[in-house]
């Protein structure tokens, strides 16, 4: 039998064309979202998917790569492919964070109220003289600021210095991530609308009390002052 005759004798399926990776991706996504596999359940191997969907190995790999980019699956070398929580139809994973900067100022202040006072014990135990000097510098720069933007810069720097004084990388990273909400225009509008000379003076007094408590190595006072300060911020920014 000649080559042309042999080729005609082979079974053909349109599923083996290069463009079929997109079609396969749609089919797999439908199966994932419809609950064919449970969250965290291992999917069939590439070889098994080839047989089930009648496609070539490269087609399967291209389709899986797109699904992985879309966070519908998770692939581990040597372990296999697993359905991720993000694949649940109509239910985005609440733990999936694209960008902390997208959080609302109110949510971030509420989170800071829980998080920052808890840093006091670590700061009291670990802060070096350099750490305390940095807090004092930020305090002085904030008090001598001539604009709201400059005050905001040194206010943020003070809270960053407090987190840095914990010498805990996770705490520092979380603090700096939460602080990015200050870059939002909405944050600036809320601060500008609610800031008065009297309120600014009160913020300075609160900052001085916080730094003094750290210099005195007074954990209880530092915790209380941080909490009172953040409650004040929440109150004047959001009317609570």
C-alpha positions in Angstrom: 0.0 0.0 0.0 1.4 3.4 -1.0 1.9 6.3 1.4 -1.2 8.1 0.1 -3.4 5.0 0.5 -2.0 4.4 4.0 -2.7 7.9 5.1 -6.3 7.5 3.9 -6.6 4.3 5.9 -5.7 6.0 9.2 -8.5 7.2 11.4 -8.7 11.0 11.4 -10.3 13.2 14.1 -10.4 17.0 13.8 -9.5 17.1 17.5 -5.8 16.6 16.7 -5.4 19.9 14.8 -3.3 22.6 16.5 -6.3 24.9 17.1 -8.0 22.2 19.2 -6.2 23.4 22.4 -8.7 26.2 22.6 -11.6 23.8 22.2 -10.1 21.5 24.8 -9.6 24.3 27.2 -13.3 25.3 27.0 -14.3 21.7 27.6 -12.0 21.2 30.6 -13.1 24.6 32.0 -16.7 23.6 31.7 -16.0 20.3 33.5 -14.0 22.0 36.2 -16.7 24.6 36.9 -19.5 22.0 36.7 -17.9 20.0 39.6 -16.7 17.0 37.6 -13.6 17.2 40.0 -13.7 18.4 43.6 -11.6 21.2 44.9 -8.0 19.9 45.3 -8.8 16.7 43.5 -6.2 15.4 41.1 -7.2 15.5 37.4 -6.4 12.6 35.0 -2.8 12.4 33.7 -2.0 14.1 30.3 -2.0 10.6 28.7 -5.4 9.9 30.1 -6.8 13.3 29.0 -5.4 12.5 25.5 -7.4 9.3 25.4 -10.6 10.8 26.9 -10.8 13.9 24.7 -9.1 12.3 21.6 -6.4 14.9 21.3 -2.7 15.0 21.0 -0.3 15.4 24.0 0.8 18.9 23.0 -2.9 20.0 22.7 -3.5 18.8 26.3 -0.4 20.7 27.5 -1.4 23.9 25.8 -4.9 23.8 27.2 -3.6 23.0 30.7 -1.2 25.9 30.5 -4.0 28.4 29.8 -6.1 26.9 32.6 -3.2 27.2 35.0 -2.7 30.9 34.0 -6.4 31.4 34.8 -5.8 29.8 38.2 -8.4 27.1 37.6 -5.9 24.3 38.1 -2.6 23.9 39.9 0.2 21.8 38.4 3.1 20.3 40.4 6.0 18.7 38.7 6.1 15.0 39.5 2.8 15.1 41.4 0.2 16.0 38.8 -2.6 18.5 38.1 -5.2 19.5 40.6 -8.4 21.5 40.6 -8.1 24.8 42.4 -10.7 26.5 44.5 -11.0 29.3 42.0 -12.7 26.9 39.6 -16.0 26.9 41.5 -18.7 28.2 39.3 -19.9 31.7 40.3 -17.8 31.6 43.5 -14.5 33.5 43.3 -12.0 32.3 45.9 -12.3 34.9 48.8 -8.6 34.1 49.7 -7.4 34.9 46.2 -5.8 38.4 46.4 -4.9 40.1 43.1 -3.9 43.4 44.6 -4.0 44.8 48.1 -4.2 48.3 46.6 -7.7 47.5 45.5 -9.0 47.1 49.0 -11.2 49.9 50.4 -9.6 52.4 52.9 -12.3 51.3 55.4 -11.4 47.6 55.1 -7.7 48.4 55.5 -8.1 50.6 58.5 -10.2 47.9 60.1 -7.5 45.4 59.4 -4.8 47.7 60.8 -6.8 48.0 63.9 -6.5 44.3 64.4 -3.0 43.9 63.2 -0.9 46.9 64.3 -1.5 46.9 68.1 -0.4 43.2 68.1 3.0 44.3 66.9 3.7 46.2 70.2 5.1 43.2 72.0 7.6 42.4 69.3 8.7 46.0 69.0 9.2 46.4 72.8 11.2 43.1 72.8 13.3 43.7 69.7 13.6 47.4 68.8 17.2 48.6 68.6 18.3 52.2 69.3 18.4 52.7 65.5 14.8 51.6 65.3 13.7 54.0 68.0 15.7 56.8 66.5 14.0 56.2 63.1 10.6 56.5 64.9 11.6 59.8 66.5 12.9 61.1 63.1 9.5 60.3 61.4 7.7 61.9 64.3 9.7 65.1 64.0 9.4 65.2 60.2 5.6 64.7 60.4 5.2 67.5 63.0 7.3 69.9 60.9 5.4 69.1 57.6 4.0 72.0 55.7 1.4 70.1 53.6 -1.0 67.2 54.0 0.9 65.2 51.5 4.1 65.6 53.4 2.4 64.8 56.7 1.0 61.6 55.1 4.4 60.6 53.9 6.0 60.8 57.4 2.9 59.4 59.0 3.2 56.3 56.8 7.0 56.2 57.4 6.4 56.2 61.2 4.0 53.2 61.0 6.5 51.5 58.6 9.3 52.1 61.2 7.1 50.5 63.9 6.7 47.4 61.7 10.4 47.3 60.8 11.3 47.4 64.6 9.6 43.9 65.0 12.4 42.5 62.8 9.8 40.0 61.6 9.8 39.8 57.8 6.2 38.6 57.5 5.0 41.5 59.7 7.0 44.0 57.8 5.7 42.7 54.5 2.0 42.7 55.7 2.4 46.2 57.1 3.9 47.7 53.9 1.2 45.9 51.8 -1.6 47.4 53.8 0.1 50.8 53.7 -0.2 50.9 49.9 -3.9 51.9 50.3 -2.5 55.4 51.0 -1.6 55.6 47.3 -5.3 55.5 46.4 -7.0 58.8 45.4 -9.9 57.8 47.7 -7.6 57.7 50.7 -6.3 61.2 50.0 -9.8 62.6 49.5 -11.0 61.1 52.8 -8.0 62.5 54.7 -8.2 66.0 53.1 -11.9 66.2 53.8 -11.6 65.3 57.5 -8.3 66.9 58.4 -8.4 70.1 60.6 -5.6 71.8 62.5 -7.1 70.5 65.7 -7.3 67.0 64.4 -3.7 67.1 63.1 -2.5 68.3 66.5 -4.3 65.4 68.1 -2.6 62.9 65.7 0.8 64.4 66.6 0.0 63.9 70.3 -1.0 60.3 69.7 2.1 59.6 67.7 4.3 61.1 70.4 2.6 58.9 73.0 3.1 55.8 70.9 6.9 56.5 70.4 7.3 57.3 74.0 5.8 54.0 75.0 8.2 52.2 72.8 11.1 54.1 74.2 10.0 53.2 77.7 9.6 49.6 76.7 6.0 49.7 77.9 4.2 47.0 75.9 0.7 47.6 77.5 0.9 51.4 76.9 2.2 51.0 73.3 -0.6 48.5 72.5 -3.3 50.8 74.1 -1.9 53.9 72.3 -1.8 52.2 68.9 -5.3 51.0 69.3 -6.6 54.4 70.4 -4.8 56.1 67.5 -6.3 53.8 64.9 -9.8 54.1 66.4 -9.4 57.8 66.2 -8.3 57.6 62.5 -11.3 55.3 61.7 -13.6 57.7 63.5 -12.7 60.9 61.8 -12.2 59.3 58.3 -15.4 57.3 58.2 -17.6 59.0 60.9 -17.7 55.9 63.2 
